[in-house]
Amino acid sequence: MCTRHSPVPHYPQELCLDPLSTEWDYPLGSKDLDGKEEPWKGGAGLPPTGCFPGPWRQDVSLDCKGSPEEAEARAWTVYYYGLLQSCLQQAGLPETQDRSQAPRTGCPGAEVTLCILGSPSTFLSLLLEGGVQSPGNMLLCLSPAWLMKVATPDQEGEAALSVSKAVSFYPGGLTFLDDFVPPRHATYFLAGLGPESGHGKEAAELARNLTCPTGASSELARLLEDRLLMRWLLSQQSGVAVPATLAFTYRPPGLLRGGDASPGLRLVELSGKEGQETLVKEEVEAFVHSEALGDASQVAVRLSGWRWRGRLVLPLHLRVEPSTVVSTVLGLLEKLEEEESVLVEAMCPPVRLPLPGSPAPGPELAVRICAVVCRIQGDRPLLSKVVCGVGRGDRPVRHHYTLPRTLGVALAQCGLEEEAQVALLGQGIKEAAEAALAAVLALEAGLSVEQRGGRQVHTDFLGVDFVLTVVGRTLTPVVLKLNSGLCLEACGALEGMWAAPRLVHSAEEAAAAPLVETMLRRSGRHLMDGKQLLVIGAGGVSKKFVWEAARDYGLKLHLVESDPNHFASRLVQTFIHFDVTEHRRDEENARLLAELVRTRNLKLDGCFSFWDDCLVLTALLCRELGLPCSPPAAMCLAKQKSRTQLHLLRCQGPPWPSTSLHAVACCPLESEADVERAIYQVPLPGVMKLEFGSGAVGVQLVKDGPQCHEHFSRILHDLQGEADHPGIGLGWGNAMLLMEFVEGTEHDVDLVVFGGRLLAAFVSDNGPTRLPGFTETAACMPTGLAPEQEAQMVQAAFRCCLGCGLLDGVFNVELKMTGAGPRLIEINPRMGGFYLRDWILELYGVDLLLASTMVACGLQPALPAHPRARGYLVGVMCLVSQHLQLLSSPSSRETLQALHDQGQLRLNLLEEALIPGQYEEPYCSVACAGPSPAEARLRLLGICQGLGIDRPNYPVAHFLSHFK
């Protein structure tokens, strides 16, 4: 009996180009047709000997105190250490230094610890990149004995993972053999689980049911290495080509049972292993006579299943001799166990380039393509690198038996040099590889915790093996299999060619860069899960994301807010109704709040605010409670704009260049007499603004004395207190300042500072404003400044923060790039507002909110040292004064939301009420993404013209003119 999942045999045009290829290209752990292990010649279960002769020291301390190893395990540890030294040597990097005699201390549970257990050659690319992006936190464990699982009472059935010994990686390829006393707590764990691993069983057990984020498990590895399951999964994805396959399966995997029929796969389910001759003969003959085989002259027969993942034998048969195929299949059926299968695959000779019709045929070469694709922010797949292997057409192209090269070089060797065709093929590989990971992630999302191997187990990267074939007259990449290490190793081998000194430097991003970013992001979430934070001030609708993100991160928030009916009061652990609007009483209020916290017995890990009005109060309260924060004096200095500038103007000492170079002449204004004096002290034209204001409300260009007096009087009359315009700082009073107007382009710099060290900086550009006002009109990220100017901008922002004493936090600094360099507009000693957090998260995968909460808890944010943007965003602001009709229309708002949901634009709502007024802030931001600023700008301009955002009195093209 059998179950046929499709009534009529149907095979696609894709052909298999994997002659004699192996699941893994290691003899270790491979199996013969009887399923027996093929031992190393040097001894069963032992690594090879004498493989890595080198000048490195042999007397290093590889023992872990309290965890002695048996002889076989010890041999593997020594082998892996030699392999690491050989890899470093070939990459032109220095030998590992033994620091184990002076154990490292640290802050277990309060620091990022990225732990890798596996072959150094497989993970070298990842380890080196981790050493650059998070120095000293990327650890390679050469033995399971260097790790220990520790049961956690609050998570039944789960365990924390501690690291007692490891090789630590630093920038420049520096490595150190370290002992850790006390042991470090892993915040991310990734183990090599392939058949080449010398510690496969131990690694699988260590990875199971951990409390920390985990990138692999034996349970998920079994699914990835099941060629039939993955081929069935991928064959259902649009744009992914797989080899036409006939599969005979005995009691198939549960994930395949009852599955939909797939056009790329013919699945024949067997109820028994005997008496199947007629059925097998019928199915094989239908397969070999199918037109889907095209010009193929051979078919391959292979076993599929976890037991067979390392076998080397792949019988080939002529297509015109189906009887031999039938005999081979019947012989292999006897060896099947449950959830295993016999696959019959169509094969074809290597493609010949150029394609038919070209003047002369190219050489007959086989091309193997390896793609590494990573899971990034938002669980999206991203292709990080493609590496190729080229070999003779009559021989298989295997991992480890071909030199790695780029796609362009490989295709040029085969005769294809046309840039458009190479780009088209590259795009096809990208789409197929990303679709493969998306399919795996979707499958994984439907698995139980037990099926994944733990609550924290998720696939963060994938290797996708392709071969190149022709479907019709189109070059098509065909997915052969998925793997978890071989493609990463191939990419690392290519990168290693550029690592040695005196070679040309490659500016390409490392294949493992997105993976390291994901490891850091998941580590940060792990460190913050369950942390208790007090938030001062709930903000408005533009900060709604805070409460959603807090729930996602597992933060326990307690809120202090003036409005008893604020929507956020229902979204927090504790709500404290307290008037925080009268800032002249901040010191007294800080003491009262500290008593309330103690009375309620709140066990806080940190306290922070993202709302301008509450920053000084927050700093004072942190001082009362002994919680981390920048000093109150620094917050006061940064909060008052004239004090900021005047203080920095006095910072003229070393080191050079002094911070005073970035400050701008200004004068505080509290009376008409102050205005008259300021006219003679500050060069005109100037800018008049509120001392404690935000959102550019009340900011205006003044050209002469009468305009200064007129604007000063108007502000004093119109904006007297918080009720006149809530949320812009009027609780601090309505004092003003006059500052010099400097010509130049305006920019925002968002900084993450911890312990006085700059951890990250993100620069964006602003479009021209609608003078004489300064309400923001448009923006672009990343910056279009030249690299040198961008560096000047970052350094200016950082120096200004340090000059004011802002040593810990996430800060937004507004500057202008003038002919004389960066000049400071103002410092906002909190996370950037409007769209900035959303854009940085989208482009860089860095969450400023998470960074803010980590700093507030005294934890160094888990950020990559050199985050790279993946695309551009260009946006324009919508104003109530200019777009009231559009924004009031339900259909227009529904259209904006629909375009946002479809990914055509990014919509950030900044205000809730449509209230026209003389002093306004932007109502919302509408942005478009693109691979370049020009493309993003054109998309946005088209949408703005179509929706009516672009209008004669609001010329979007002009506002976007800086971003060409």
ABEGO torsion letter per residue (X at the ends): XBBBABABBBBBABBBABBGBBABABABGBBBAAGBBBBBAAEBGBBBBGABBBABBAABBABBBGBBBBAAAAAAAAAAAAAAAAAAAAAGBBBBBBAAABBBBEBBGABBBBBBBEBAAAAAAAAAAAAAABBGABBBBABAAABBBBBBAABBGBBBBBBABBBBBBBGGBBBBBBBOBBBBBABBBBBABAABAAAAAAAAAABGBABBBABBAAAAAAAABAAAAAAAAAABBGBBBBBBBBBBBGBBAAABGBBBBAABBBBBBABABGAAAAAAAAAAAAAABAAAEABABBBBBBBEAAAAABABBBBBBAABAAAAAAAAAAAAAABBBGBBBBBBBBBBBBBOBBBGBABBBBBBBBBBBBBBBBBBGGBBBBABBBBBBBBAABBBBBGABBBBBAAAAAAAAGBABAAAAAAAAAAAAAAAAAAAAAAAAAAAABBAAAAGEAABBBABBBBBBBBBBBEABBBBBBABBBAAAAAAAAAAAAAAAABBGBBBBABBBAAAAAAAAAAAAAAAAAABGBBBBBBEAEBAAAAAAAAAAAAAGBBBBBBBABAABAAAAABABBBBBBAABAAAAAAAAAAAAAAAAAAGBBBABBBBABAAAAAAAAAAAAAAGBBBBBAAAAAAAABAAAAAAAAAABABOBOBBAAAABBBBBBBABAAAAAAAAAABBOBBBBBBAABBGGBGBBBBABAAAAAAAAAAAAAABABAAABBGAGAAAEABBBBBBBBBEBBBBBBBBBBGGBBABBBBBBBBBBBOABABBABBBOBBABBAAAAAAAAAAAAAAAAAAGBABEBBBBBBBBBAAEBBBABBBBBBBBEAAAAAAAAAAGBBAAAAAAAAAAGBBBBBBABBBBBEBBBBBBBBAAAAAAAAABAAAAAAAAAAAAAGABBBBBABABBBBBABBBBABBBBBBBABAAAAAAAAAAAAAAAGABBAABBAAAAAAAAX
